[in-house]
Amino acid sequence: MNIYVGNLPFSAGDQELSDLFGQFGAVQSARVIMDRETGRARGFGFVEMDDDGARKAIEALDGSDMGGRPLRINEAQERQDRRR
């Protein structure tokens, strides 16, 4: 399952995200999205893990505090086509 993680502190990195979700199962990938122009974190990321671990992580971590910010965590939705 692909999980959306929003409201991340700008200091959070891929490893920190992987460690956080690793408590609930094997993490296949963890990625904090970076701004192409500035190279800074954009405040959200994605984690891929097995469905059972993902459900447990979403339930346990949604609304939890990380670096003074309440995390918003849910199943990632397919990206909408932004071309016009």
Secondary structure, 3 states (H helix, E strand, C coil): CEEEEECCCCCCCHHHHHHHHHCCCCEEEEEEEECCCCCCEEEEEEEEECHHHHHHHHHHHCCCEECCEECEEEECCCCCCCCC
